[in-house]
Structures are given as structure tokens and as C-alpha cells.
Amino acid sequence: MERDNAWKKYQTEEQKEQVFAFAEEYRKFLSNCKTERECTSFFETKAKKAGFISLDQVIAEKKKLQPGDKVYLVNKGKSLAMFVLGSKDLECGMNILGAHIDSPRLDLKQNPLYEDTDMAMLDTHYYGGVKKYQWVTLPLALHGVVAKKDGTVVPVSIGDAPGDPVVGVSDLLIHLAGEQMEKKASKVIEGENLDVLIGSLPLYEEDDQEKKDLVKKNILRILQEKYGLEEEDFLSAEIEVVPAGEARDYGLDRSMIMGYGHDDRVCAYPSFMAMLAVESPKRTLACLLVDKEEIGSVGATGMQSRFFENTVAEIINAAGDYSDLKLRRALKNSRVLSSDVSAAFDPNYPSVMEKRNAAYFGRGLVFNKYTGSRGKSGSNDAGAEYLGDLRRIMDEDQVSYQTAELGKVDQGGGGTIAYILGNYDMQVIDSGVAVLNMHAPWEIISKVDLYEAYRGYIAFLKA
């Protein structure tokens, strides 16, 4: 069953401008927010401007929450939950949008800085599922924070501001790559060879008796002057190596965006914006923007933590009527769109897709009844009744949508946060935007799919 191209709905220049204007704001967000911390800070600032108040403030002031109140809570600077209280009791459940804001990248190790043959290098550990060979010979940037012993946290950003230098991972020249070219793609570049070159200029000091590691010492001098950092401060740092440069319009018709981190910020951004667009809901609305999905949703800032459950408990308590049973009912009666990306059909690689059940550029929001791998292992398999209800919601608001699965049955697969929310007995389905080059440093999405996702999320929240 072929779905129509969503662009056909936007015939006039005024209609197209709605799509392009929304996409342009998203492009700016994607360019400026390359880590989960940067995303969280962006969303918190924007939520405050939209009238959301911190749940910590509500608790401290013993404020009683009422229908229509808007609250949010940040979890350790890396994830965020936001709520708009509905007129119905929370026990009736929530309409929840959930997405993740971490993306595949290279992380600096805790003792990263060394010198070899008059070159200063940073040792890395890749994060998430990456094709390691895609990360060489690219301009890269350093984004993150350093927590010092005195409790201060210093933000670090090198490589994206105008005039900034960039860094990168070198590759073997083709003239000497005979043995390398015989290796499997998974072995062409080894994880321990993803070290970042950051300098080659030695520090000259007349009183330097050792005259060793002078390039490394010069780098440390630069970091000291710019950020007040010492080498030991790397022990308590979280610095990510990400592609340098802005997200760009892609295609001669500017119908697409190429950028780093579409997975899964292309779902997180419209989810957040949809929350700002719905006023006075009947059911309580929630938006979860979480960390660590790319490595299994683990840890205190991942979806498997108790952060969301604890936050809902605090909201029920602040509404003045807490009980454990009410919390359990609120979770059980909730409906969720687990908003994560889907693999777009690529004409260059048709053999891994089954065309009748693939996601396509330009055909709108994607619903994945199940993800997982091969025999649906590790998936949340949404119920038929829930799918039927979502079809009605989307059709009533004339949202363009399609259904898909992640490639042919035996080709592989992937996971999302859906099954974790499903463990609360919620109705959950994966939904999101189709992406080309998924998990590559530069991914591609369709602007109209982004906009239809935004419209679809609004329709879901209102239902």
C-alpha cells in the first residue's frame, strides 16, 4: 500500500514556507546543540520562556499544581522531562512523547592527552554504533564540560565558532594502504586508532630542563590560558568529539537537511515544539528527552533509570493526592509515541530493504509497530487496537504518515526506548522521521517529514 508524497499537500509558496521555516529553526538547533548537555540546556531555556517552571521550585515552595500548570525537571544536566497538567485526573494516564538526545560520537578517555613524534594526540573511546572508518579525515570539534575539584564546571567548545581551529583523525595514505584495503570494513579502522590530532607546535622555554613532550606542554598551556585547565582535570571531564560545522540544506531544491545528530534530535525537537503548541489539554501531556539510548538506555540519565517514574510521583504529590496505586494507574493508563528515527529507503542500497515495508523520504511520519532484530528480539510490539486509534488520530488531522520496519528480517535491526516504557504496561509505539546515513557523522532527513512529525505529535497530544 503506497502512501502519497507529503509535499503534494503544500502546493502554494505560503504553504511551503511553513515547512521551510520550521525546518530552518530546527537546522539552527541542530547546528548549535551537538551534545546531550547542549540539547538539555537549549530545551530548558526555551521551556522557561514558554512559562514552564522547575519542579524543584514547585517542591521547595510547596506549590499545589493545578490543571494547566506547566512544569519541567532536568536530570543531571543531560536529560529533561516536561509536563502540562490536564483537566482529567493523572490517574487517567498521560499522552507521552519520548525521544533521546544522545548521538554516536567519540568520547575522550580519562587520560587522553599524549605526545608521539612531536604530535599531540587525544585518545578516544567511540560511543554507540558507528562505522569507525567514517570518522577519519573529517573536521572534528570538541564539545563538553570539565568538572574541577573546587566544584566549578567549565564548558568546553572548540571547532564550531567562527575562526576556531578544528581537529581530526588521520587515515593511511592510499599509496601505503595495500594491507589495510584487504581488511574487512569493521577492521579497516580499529577503535584504538581513532586518536585525535590536536597539535604539533612545541613550547619553547629556556628553563625547561627536561625538554620532553614540548608539543603536549604547549597544548596544556593553551588549555590553561583559555579554560584554566590542568592535565589532571581530564579525569573529571566529559568531552565529546563531534563533526565540526553547521547543518546544511541538502539538495538543489533545499528539500532536505544534512547534519550531525538527526538520530534522534530530529524527533526530540518536534516533540518539544509540539508540547509548546498544545494548550489546556484534557489528559496530562509529557515529553521525555533522555540520554544514553545509543548504549542501551542505561545509567542515571538513561530511560532505564527511575527518573521518569520518580518525577511523575512528585507531580502527583504536588497535585495533593499521592498514593502508590495512583502512580501505578497513571503509568499504566498512559499512551506513548516513542519518537525515534527509522531507516529511509536508499536507492543505492535496495537489497537490504523490503520495499512494501520500508520508510521513504517525503511520505511523512513513520510508525514502526515493532523494532528489534530478526525475530523481533528486544522489540516493543504495539497492539493492533493502539495502531487503529493512531490511524484515526492522524487521519482526522490530515497528517501524512507511513508504516515501516528496519530493513529485511534477517539483515539486522535496532532498538529504542519503547520497550522500557512498555514495561509500565503503557500503550507504546515507535514513531519518528526517516533518515539516510543513520549513525554516520553526517545524516540526512526530509524537511517535510520533519514537519509532518511535528503535526503528528500535536495531533497525538491533543487526542
Buried (B, 14 or more C-beta within 10 A) or exposed (E): EEBEBBBEBBEEEEEBEEBBEBBBEBBEBBBBBBBBBBBBBBBBEBBEEBEBBBBEEBBEEEBEBEBEBBBBBBBEBBBBBBBBBBEBBBBBBBBBBBBBBBBBBBBBBEEBBEBEEEBBBBBBEBBBEBBBBBBBEBBBBBBBBBBBEEEEEBEBBBBBEEEEEBBBBEBBEEEEEEEBEEEEEEEBBEEEBBBBBBBEEBBEEEEEEEEEBBBBBBBBEBBEEEBEBEBEBBEEBBBBBBBBBEBBBBEEEEBBBBBBBBBBBBBBBBBBBBBBBBEEBEBBBBBBBBBBBBBEBEBBBBBBBEBBBBBBBBBBBBBEEBEEEBBBBBBEBBBBBBBBBBBBBBEEEEEBBBEEBBBBBBBBBBBBBBBBBEEBEBBBBBEEEBBEBBEEBBEEBEBBBBBBBBBBBEBEBBBBBBBBBBEBEBBBBBBBBBBBBBBBBBBBBBBBBBBBBBBBBBBBBBB
